[in-house]
């Protein structure tokens, strides 16, 4: 098959992926964002400047566009790098144009992202479904350094990924590996989404460092150096609760420790200095560290735990504190079993839903 890659989303991850792919020799047929500002910046520059220890150089981008139908006409493998809160809306917008032969990869997935994407496509009239998949995380630790300028501080050594249905994992690997050579296959998409590394690495450190979040100093630029013995303990307790919940429904969890070893060999990387005003999604500690990670991941862990009598006190505490800090009700808006169309927590039912076999 002739794979033509289109990147959906021109934020930190999308621009970094586009630039890295081009400089590694893989053509990007188009990059799309519904926000015309980053698209216009890429068009004006003729591409994306790449800086940092991973990749340096200028990556020409042939087809930046703010029209989704235009983007979808350019390719057949869609690498989706938008914030997970908008996956369902994107599925609705893609529904009139999507083809059965298309491949859609959510980078990254959250808990049940592929199931929700598939469900939304069906609800919007798609009967011949594309292949859908998701990754554990972004391929990089990265931030925009300026307009049409991305700075990758680290590229993941391995990036777990899975398809929906899981029986098509090999097809997904064949399509994605030319664009992201680091991908590796995991058991199934729900195990991947529920193992997303961000809730553990973002939420406790944001909530228990509010002084640094709300009144940062130049010394506070490296969010991932904010850990203390206590914040690490809380984060590890949440991670264990998530693993216990996943075990209870027959999934194959990836612990945060294992994920960090796979992705970065346990190393910590210092951010690259940014210049000038940054868009909200490019700041070092964006509110999406709570607004995405809590509703799209922790709510489902809590709900399954309560239904199956698997204790989740730390998860519940983090949700409650997040509601207080962000003045929102994430339990009312987050991903639930009903949202995903999961009617049973029986292992056989779950495995059939995600296309997994013994």
Secondary structure as UniProt FT lines:
FT   STRAND          5..8
FT   HELIX           12..23
FT   TURN            24..25
FT   STRAND          28..32
FT   HELIX           36..45
FT   STRAND          47..51
FT   STRAND          57..60
FT   STRAND          64..65
FT   HELIX           68..73
FT   STRAND          77..80
FT   HELIX           84..86
FT   HELIX           87..94
FT   TURN            95..97
FT   TURN            100..101
FT   STRAND          103..106
FT   TURN            111..112
FT   HELIX           113..123
FT   TURN            124..125
FT   STRAND          131..135
FT   STRAND          140..146
FT   TURN            147..148
FT   STRAND          149..155
FT   STRAND          159..164
FT   HELIX           166..168
FT   HELIX           169..176
FT   TURN            177..179
FT   TURN            181..182
FT   STRAND          183..185
FT   HELIX           189..194
FT   HELIX           199..203
FT   HELIX           204..207
FT   TURN            208..209
FT   HELIX           210..214
FT   HELIX           218..220
FT   HELIX           223..225
FT   HELIX           229..248
FT   TURN            249..250
FT   HELIX           256..264
FT   TURN            265..266
FT   HELIX           280..282
FT   TURN            284..285
FT   HELIX           288..291
FT   HELIX           294..298
FT   HELIX           299..308
FT   HELIX           313..326
FT   HELIX           330..333
FT   HELIX           337..340
FT   HELIX           347..354
//
